[in-house]
Amino acid sequence: MAGFSSYISADSVGVSFAHATRVNRGGMNNVLYYGDNLDILRRKIKDETVDLCYIDPPFNSKRNYNQIYNNLGGEDRAQAQAFVDTWIWDYLSIAGYDEIISNPDGRFRPQLIELIKGLHAVLGEGSLLAYLISIALRVMEIHRVLQPKGSFYLHCDPTASYYLKIIVDAVFCSQGGNFQNEIIWRRSGSHNSAKRYGPIHDVLFFYVKTARDFTWNKIYRPYLRGYVAGYFNKKDKNGRYRSQTLTGSGTRNGESGTPWRGYDVTAKGRHWAFPAL
């Protein structure tokens, strides 16, 4: 797919958006699905056709979330329920559990099957297991639709992050993929929280489908102002700079131990700390 990329993002589990975008040099072609993203992944998205997938599912926060909208033609405001982040062990959970354990189509890895069995024994048939099963079903489909060089980001919070990580490990790492990073996003400043430290961060897990060959684009950002002021604390006509020792302790037999511009670092018991340009 040279010159052609695609991604999927999903903002919840169950009735939700599944957004597939393909971009090529000739323009952009977008497809927006609305519905159960598990069903859409299975029916609409072909194997190994996606470069990047990012999901921001519910966090099992046991809360209901509302959205505020304006009534058409009126000045008053009302709230509508956006989604319920409260999970129960019901017929959907049972069906999902049975599908993974029985593995009728052979789609589930043995590592995931054994993990779900273990979580069932440890957690019991309740809210958390129901949530984890719903995520496991979708992660399996995400792995299927990713291209070999594809990447996957799962956005969650500490409520269930460590359970989610071992589920994604069981799917991706058991098939030649790799866990790359845990990214911590501080989403707010400190705030009061009764009898515990204030929860102020989210977690993003970054995985690749193929450990040794994946697409990676380096990300750059400007230095923080405090870092620039603290470290680059000298100025001249060319701008800010900082002074730094060019040698390190101890001698070296290679290039870093040779004289440069008449200065013999080896005689001083040191070596050049920077490679020659």
C-alpha positions in Angstrom: 0.0 0.0 0.0 2.7 2.5 -1.0 1.4 6.0 -0.7 -1.8 4.7 0.8 -2.6 4.5 4.5 -5.6 3.7 6.6 -6.6 3.9 10.2 -9.5 2.9 12.5 -10.6 4.7 15.6 -13.3 3.7 18.0 -14.6 5.7 20.9 -16.5 3.1 22.8 -17.5 -0.5 23.0 -20.9 -1.7 21.9 -23.0 0.9 20.0 -20.3 3.2 18.8 -18.4 4.8 16.0 -15.9 2.8 14.0 -14.1 5.2 11.7 -12.0 3.9 8.8 -10.0 6.4 6.8 -7.9 5.8 3.7 -5.6 8.4 2.3 -3.7 8.4 -0.9 -1.8 10.9 -3.1 -4.9 11.5 -5.2 -7.1 12.7 -2.2 -8.9 11.4 0.8 -11.7 8.8 0.9 -13.4 8.5 4.3 -15.8 5.9 5.6 -17.7 6.4 8.9 -19.6 3.5 10.4 -22.1 3.8 13.2 -23.0 0.7 15.1 -21.5 -2.2 17.1 -17.8 -1.9 16.3 -17.3 -5.7 16.9 -19.9 -6.4 14.2 -18.5 -3.8 11.9 -14.9 -5.1 12.3 -16.0 -8.6 11.5 -18.3 -7.8 8.5 -16.7 -4.7 7.0 -13.0 -4.6 7.6 -10.8 -7.1 5.6 -7.7 -8.9 6.9 -4.5 -6.8 7.1 -5.9 -3.6 5.5 -5.3 -1.1 8.4 -2.1 0.7 9.2 -3.0 2.2 12.6 -5.8 1.6 15.1 -6.5 3.7 18.1 -9.3 2.9 20.6 -10.6 4.9 23.5 -13.2 2.5 25.0 -15.1 3.1 28.2 -12.9 2.7 31.3 -15.3 0.6 33.4 -15.7 3.7 35.6 -19.2 2.6 36.8 -20.6 6.0 35.8 -23.2 7.2 33.3 -22.0 10.0 31.0 -24.3 12.7 29.6 -23.9 15.2 26.8 -25.4 18.7 26.7 -27.2 19.9 23.6 -29.4 22.9 22.6 -33.0 22.2 21.9 -33.8 23.2 18.4 -35.5 26.6 18.4 -35.4 26.9 22.2 -33.2 28.7 24.7 -33.2 26.0 27.4 -30.7 23.2 27.6 -31.1 19.6 28.2 -29.0 16.5 28.8 -29.0 13.3 26.9 -27.3 10.1 28.1 -24.3 9.5 25.9 -23.3 6.1 27.2 -23.4 3.9 30.3 -20.0 2.8 31.6 -21.4 0.3 34.0 -20.9 -3.4 33.1 -22.9 -6.4 34.2 -22.5 -10.1 33.7 -25.3 -10.8 31.3 -26.1 -12.9 28.2 -23.7 -10.9 26.1 -20.9 -11.5 28.6 -21.8 -15.2 28.7 -21.9 -15.5 24.9 -18.5 -13.7 24.6 -16.9 -16.0 27.3 -18.3 -19.1 25.6 -17.0 -18.0 22.2 -13.5 -17.5 23.5 -13.3 -20.7 25.5 -14.9 -23.0 22.9 -13.0 -21.2 20.1 -15.2 -22.7 17.4 -13.5 -21.0 14.4 -10.0 -21.3 15.9 -9.5 -17.5 15.9 -8.5 -17.2 19.5 -4.9 -17.9 20.6 -4.3 -20.5 23.3 -2.7 -17.8 25.5 -5.9 -15.7 25.4 -8.1 -18.7 26.2 -6.0 -19.7 29.2 -5.9 -16.1 30.4 -9.7 -15.7 30.2 -10.1 -19.0 32.1 -7.7 -17.7 34.8 -9.5 -14.3 35.0 -12.8 -16.1 35.3 -11.4 -18.2 38.2 -9.9 -15.1 40.0 -12.4 -12.4 39.3 -15.6 -14.4 39.0 -18.6 -13.6 36.9 -19.0 -9.9 37.5 -18.6 -6.4 36.1 -14.8 -6.4 35.5 -14.8 -9.8 33.7 -17.7 -8.7 31.5 -15.7 -5.6 30.6 -12.5 -7.5 29.9 -14.2 -10.0 27.7 -15.8 -7.3 25.6 -12.4 -5.7 25.0 -10.7 -9.0 24.3 -13.2 -9.8 21.5 -12.4 -6.5 19.8 -8.6 -6.6 20.3 -8.6 -10.0 18.5 -10.4 -8.4 15.5 -8.1 -5.4 15.6 -5.0 -7.7 15.4 -6.6 -9.4 12.4 -7.3 -6.2 10.4 -3.9 -4.6 11.1 -1.2 -4.9 8.4 2.0 -6.6 9.3 3.7 -3.2 9.9 0.7 -1.8 11.7 0.4 -0.2 15.2 -2.2 -0.3 17.9 -2.9 2.2 20.6 -5.3 1.4 23.5 -6.4 4.4 25.6 -7.5 3.6 29.2 -7.0 4.7 32.8 -5.7 2.9 35.9 -9.2 1.4 36.6 -8.4 -1.7 34.6 -5.2 -0.8 32.7 -3.1 -3.7 34.1 -5.8 -6.3 33.2 -6.1 -4.7 29.7 -2.3 -4.9 29.2 -2.1 -8.7 29.8 -5.1 -9.2 27.4 -3.4 -7.3 24.6 -0.1 -9.1 25.5 -1.9 -12.4 25.0 -3.2 -11.4 21.6 -0.3 -9.4 20.1 2.9 -10.8 21.8 1.8 -14.4 21.2 1.7 -13.8 17.4 5.0 -12.0 16.9 4.0 -8.6 18.0 5.5 -6.5 20.7 4.5 -4.0 23.5 6.4 -0.8 22.8 5.4 1.8 25.3 3.2 2.8 28.2 2.4 6.5 27.6 1.2 8.5 30.6 -1.0 11.5 29.7 -1.6 13.9 32.5 -5.1 15.1 31.7 -5.5 17.6 34.5 -3.8 19.4 37.4 -4.1 18.1 40.9 -7.5 18.1 42.6 -9.0 16.9 45.8 -10.0 13.3 46.1 -11.3 11.8 49.3 -8.8 9.5 51.1 -6.5 8.9 48.1 -4.3 10.7 45.7 -6.2 12.6 43.0 -6.5 10.5 39.7 -5.2 12.9 37.1 -3.8 10.7 34.3 -4.8 8.4 31.5 -2.7 5.5 30.1 -2.0 4.6 26.4 -0.5 1.3 25.5 1.4 1.2 22.2 1.8 -2.2 20.4 3.1 -3.2 17.0 1.9 -6.3 15.1 5.4 -7.3 14.0 8.2 -6.8 16.5 11.0 -6.5 14.0 9.4 -4.7 11.2 6.9 -1.9 11.8 6.2 1.6 10.7 7.6 4.3 13.0 7.5 8.0 12.4 9.6 10.0 14.9 7.7 12.7 16.7 9.4 16.0 17.6 8.1 18.8 19.8 9.7 22.1 21.0 11.6 22.1 24.2 9.7 23.2 27.2 10.3 26.9 28.1 11.7 26.0 31.5 14.1 23.5 30.0 15.4 26.1 27.5 15.8 28.8 30.2 17.5 26.4 32.6 19.9 24.6 30.3 20.6 27.0 27.5 21.4 29.8 29.8 24.0 31.7 27.7 23.4 34.0 24.8 25.3 35.4 21.9 24.5 37.0 18.6 23.4 33.5 17.3 21.0 32.9 20.1 20.9 30.7 23.2 23.5 28.1 24.0 25.1 26.2 26.8 28.7 25.3 27.7 29.5 21.6 28.3 32.6 19.6 29.1 33.9 17.8 26.0 35.8 15.1 27.8 35.0 12.2 30.1 37.0 10.5 32.7 39.3 7.6 31.8 41.4 6.9 28.7 40.3 5.2 25.5 42.4 3.4 22.8 40.1 4.4 19.9 39.4 7.6 18.1 38.1 9.3 21.3 41.6 9.0 22.8 43.5 10.7 20.0 44.8 14.3 20.2 42.6 17.0 18.7 43.8 20.5 17.8 46.9 20.0 19.9 45.2 18.8 23.0 46.1 15.3 24.2 43.3 14.1 26.4 45.0 10.8 27.1 47.8 12.6 28.8 45.3 14.1 31.2 43.7 10.7 31.9 40.6 11.5 29.9 38.9 10.9 26.5 36.8 12.9 24.1 33.1 12.5 25.1 31.8 13.4 21.6 32.4 11.5 18.4 34.3 13.2 15.6 32.0 14.9 13.1 
